[in-house]
Amino acid sequence: MTSDSGQKVLMAKIGAAHGIRGEVRVKPFGDDPLSFTDYGVLTSKDGARSFEVEKARVQKTVVITKFRSVNDRNQAEELNGVELFIDRDQLPDPDEDEYYYSDLNGLSVVDQDGNALGKIIAVQDFGAGDLLEIRPRRGRTFYIPFTKEFVPDVSVSSGRVTAHLPEDYFSEDSSDSSEAASPDK
């Protein structure tokens, strides 16, 4: 048993009701859309509510799910927005150079010279790949691509990530700003 015991990992989020028999649309988080069904009982973040999957099927970008003891549309509608969690220690250990996003949150980020840049507060994906959201000691959060080029060293055990950023990474000057388009005459 690791020290991760008690840490919750977000697996999916319940959306709108589907039909009249208590089914709901579930947005899964992870590579396999049905993976949230593999861990037995899921809980709300506070652990006050538990959910056991009776059956599930993939339909486009969601998983139509029937939970035990949710038998009609009214009960299903009450679940809209509920996030489904499992305990971190239920997950298998990741392979080398693979990480659970929840394990990255809170890690310190330093540059290649060892200077502190901040802490990881989230891993985001806006469609073009994973980004680490970093909160510096002062100022606004910023993002760095979560690639080997930008983040060559991740040590979850030591609580630290090393980032290799280009020299002008924080520059607000745009190289294109001097080439502003002029209106046609």
Salt bridges, closest charged atoms under 4 A:
GLU23 OE2 - ARG57 NH1 2.95
GLU52 OE2 - ARG68 NE 3.28
GLU54 OE1 - ARG68 NH1 3.65
GLU77 OE2 - ARG73 NE 3.04
ASP87 OD1 - LYS8 NZ 3.16
ASP97 OD1 - LYS148 NZ 3.71
ASP103 OD2 - ARG88 NH2 2.86
